[in-house]
Amino acid sequence: MDSMASPPACPEPRTEAAPGWRSLLQGRSPKEILSRIVAGDPLRLRSRIGRRLEAQALFFDADRVLLRALAQTARAAPRYHGLPPIDDWLDARVDEALRAIEEEGDQPPGNTASTSARGPGAFESLAVPLGLEPAAMVRACARFHRLPFADRRAFFDLVLHAGSLDELARASGESATEIARRARRGLDALLAIESGEGTLP
């Protein structure tokens, strides 16, 4: 699936990793490192994940990505000695987490009852305004992620961020009609499964 390799519409702002990252990542035991980086998110992975999801126009549960990114970071830390720069290295751990979750599919492990018990998550929040059940929203997001990056980006910019079609057309150099078509394909992908229009590609 090419969504992970698609370039963002504009460069992501750089974020300085929390001071003291060397002491957080030192040691040979991933378990010991994990215990240091979980509480309080000292490496600021959560905000990094939010920016990566936005830049790549993806719908994932940020909490699930955070848990996976923390594990990936703790596992890789004993082999990290300062190169590449910490921001690039942490971005790579987040991307690894996204790829792993993408390969597993968007359905988190466990049953929907246990998910509901801990409160509404990203899929529930997205499902309500579209009139979908959370389980259908999970499948719809999987379909959305299989769209070309340009379609996903147009949906994010025009629908989620309520951008002006004319301004988006001027900024991108594309016709307003084409941007609208791309955004519509994003919406259709989110609604297709619920309306019974086939299965995931």
C-alpha positions in Angstrom: 0.0 0.0 0.0 1.5 3.3 -1.1 -0.1 5.6 1.4 2.8 5.4 3.8 5.3 6.5 1.1 3.2 9.4 -0.2 4.8 12.8 0.4 2.9 15.3 2.6 1.4 18.3 0.9 3.8 20.6 2.7 6.9 19.9 4.8 6.1 18.9 8.4 7.3 21.4 11.1 10.3 20.1 13.0 9.8 19.3 16.6 12.7 19.3 19.1 12.7 16.1 21.1 12.4 16.6 24.8 15.7 17.6 26.5 17.4 14.7 28.2 16.5 12.1 25.5 19.9 10.5 25.8 19.3 9.5 29.5 15.8 8.3 28.6 17.1 6.0 25.8 20.3 4.7 27.5 20.6 1.1 28.6 20.5 -2.4 27.1 17.1 -3.4 28.3 14.0 -2.4 26.2 11.8 -3.1 29.2 13.8 -0.6 31.3 13.8 2.0 28.6 10.0 1.5 28.1 9.4 2.2 31.7 11.2 5.5 31.4 9.5 6.8 28.2 5.8 5.7 29.0 4.9 8.0 31.9 4.2 11.5 30.8 5.4 10.9 27.2 8.8 12.7 27.7 9.8 12.1 24.1 6.6 13.9 22.9 5.6 11.0 20.7 1.9 11.8 20.9 2.3 15.2 19.2 4.7 13.7 16.7 2.1 11.1 15.8 -0.6 13.7 15.4 1.5 15.6 12.9 2.4 12.4 10.9 -1.2 11.4 10.7 -2.2 14.8 9.5 0.7 15.1 7.0 -0.1 11.7 5.5 -3.9 12.2 5.7 -4.6 9.0 7.6 -7.2 8.0 10.1 -5.7 5.9 12.9 -6.4 5.8 16.6 -3.6 7.9 18.0 -3.6 6.0 21.3 -3.0 2.7 19.4 -0.2 4.2 17.4 1.3 5.7 20.5 1.5 2.3 22.3 3.1 0.7 19.2 5.5 3.6 18.8 6.6 3.4 22.4 7.3 -0.3 22.0 9.2 0.3 18.7 11.3 3.1 20.4 12.2 1.0 23.4 13.2 -2.0 21.2 15.4 0.1 18.9 16.9 2.4 21.6 19.8 0.1 22.6 21.1 0.3 19.0 20.7 4.1 18.7 23.9 6.2 19.2 22.8 9.6 18.0 22.6 9.1 14.3 20.4 9.9 12.5 19.4 13.0 14.4 16.9 12.3 17.2 14.0 13.9 15.4 14.5 11.8 12.3 15.0 8.7 14.4 11.8 9.2 16.3 9.9 9.9 13.1 11.1 6.6 11.8 9.8 4.8 14.9 6.4 6.4 14.4 6.4 5.4 10.8 7.3 1.8 11.8 4.3 1.8 14.2 2.0 3.1 11.4 3.2 0.5 9.0 2.8 -2.3 11.5 -0.8 -1.2 12.3 -1.6 -0.8 8.7 -0.4 -4.3 7.9 -2.5 -5.7 10.7 -5.6 -3.9 9.4 -7.4 -1.1 11.1 -9.3 -3.4 13.5 -7.6 -3.2 16.9 -7.2 -6.6 18.6 -9.9 -7.5 21.1 -13.6 -7.3 20.9 -15.7 -4.2 20.5 -17.3 -4.6 23.9 -13.9 -4.0 25.7 -13.2 -1.0 23.4 -16.6 0.5 24.2 -16.0 0.0 28.0 -13.0 2.3 28.0 -14.8 5.1 26.3 -15.2 6.6 22.8 -12.1 6.5 20.6 -11.1 8.0 17.3 -13.3 5.7 15.3 -16.4 6.4 17.4 -15.8 10.2 17.2 -15.5 10.0 13.4 -18.5 7.6 13.0 -21.1 9.8 14.7 -21.2 12.7 12.3 -21.2 10.3 9.3 -24.0 8.3 10.8 -22.0 5.1 10.9 -21.5 2.4 13.6 -17.9 2.4 15.0 -17.2 -1.1 13.5 -18.3 0.1 10.1 -16.1 3.2 10.5 -13.1 1.0 11.2 -13.7 -0.8 7.8 -14.4 2.5 6.1 -11.1 4.0 7.3 -9.2 0.9 5.9 -10.8 1.6 2.6 -10.0 5.3 2.8 -6.3 4.5 3.5 -6.1 2.6 0.2 -6.9 5.8 -1.8 -4.1 7.7 -3.5 -2.6 10.3 -1.3 -4.0 13.2 -3.4 -7.6 12.0 -2.7 -7.0 11.6 1.0 -5.3 15.1 1.2 -8.2 16.7 -0.7 -10.7 15.2 1.7 -8.7 16.3 4.7 -8.3 19.9 3.4 -11.7 20.4 2.0 -14.0 18.4 4.3 -12.2 18.0 7.6 -10.5 21.4 7.7 -13.4 23.2 5.8 -10.9 24.8 3.4 -12.0 27.1 0.6 -12.1 25.2 -2.7 -10.9 28.3 -4.6 -8.0 28.8 -2.2 -7.0 25.2 -2.4 -7.1 25.3 -6.2 -4.9 28.5 -6.2 -2.4 27.0 -3.8 -2.1 23.7 -5.6 -2.4 24.9 -9.2 -5.1 22.3 -9.8 -8.6 22.9 -11.0 -11.3 23.3 -8.3 -13.3 20.6 -10.1 -10.5 18.1 -9.7 -9.9 18.8 -6.0 -13.7 18.5 -5.4 -13.7 15.1 -7.3 -10.8 13.9 -5.1 -12.5 14.9 -1.9 -15.7 13.2 -3.1 -13.8 10.0 -3.7 -12.6 10.2 -0.1 -16.1 10.6 1.2 -17.3 7.8 -1.1 -14.7 5.5 0.3 -15.8 6.3 3.9 -19.4 5.6 3.0 -19.1 2.8 0.5 -18.9 -0.2 3.0 -21.9 0.9 4.9 -24.0 1.2 1.7 -22.8 -2.2 0.6 -20.8 -1.1 -2.4 -18.3 -4.0 -2.5 -15.4 -5.1 -0.3 -12.1 -3.6 0.5 -9.6 -3.7 -2.4 
